[in-house]
């Protein structure tokens, strides 16, 4: 499946979904003017990817700022991943945040509450901290 | 009693669970569908709680950032005010420094006639001493006396002429210095005033063999602030000397006064130096802008000129290229300065 890459802007994050490799990345800031315009194509691609059977999925998220709409979009993505995991696919989410960013840690903890079959890792580190 | 923002939702979920249990007995075929709906509602409730928490946290961060922004804005404003004060002080000290240069220039200028007067007086004293000695010895001849008379006539004429020259210099300088220091308003003949200002600059101009030609309508009287005008001319000349004329090159400065209408005076000041590069032209009136920072340039000379032209003179100043080569300043101001 074709790789989805979207360059970051001041208000939207960078997207790099390497579907064939099973590695999805989302990083930067997310407070788009129109949440549907930005996340619409992302959801469409993700839905298409999850509809097909496949191997393990790793989703790396490294956000420094996001708004409430983006939070809801993330929760929707997590539910899609959770459904895939429930169906037996190995799904790992790495929630990366800068060392000392307590808000981002707590947001990650909150998101993980609803995930049972997805492995959710809180990864504290530098801007590009390894897991 | 504890307050729960989501009390209604939680109670609704409790009631739905109870209902689900009754439904499992009464209509088991509906139970799975009902539980699915209940699960969706429960998740939605959790998401709502989460979103409210996110939103509160983000707004809290925003408020903190806004406070920080306001604090920094105030800091920046305070710093700006201090900077403006410091700038004002520097501009004043620059004015004083140029007054000092004016004094030095005039002192140098007066030195020549006074020096001649002193040596003439000394020569006359010697001759008088000799004449006196001859008279006392009784050996005074007609020729001695005639020679003495010739000497006395020559030297007294020179002493008189040079003392008059010195007095004239002091007079013109006195007026310029008083105007410069007092910033008082008065009527003055523009032509003569330009000349008087140039006198104090003569030593500096002569050093490089630079010449100044003035073309000003005779009898043009300006009612305004001569000190400001004198300071402007001094700074423009110093600017030409320091930046326009390369060492060893004789520069020519022309000052031309015209009246586009009877109430307006337009003074153009041009030199035939190397001119101002186009890229720095827009900045020359900015305070502290200088191309000679390391060599003692304060960057205030032309800034002071600009301030005086728009301030006391209530006029304006423009800078451009002189025809051929060099720099041209045009200062336009009302002949009678409006009351402040």
Interface residues (C-beta under 8 A of the other chain):
Chain A: X67 X68 X71 X72 X75 X79 X103 X106 X107 X110 X111 X113 X114
Chain B: X43 X46 X47 X50 X51 X53 X54 X55 X57 X58 X61
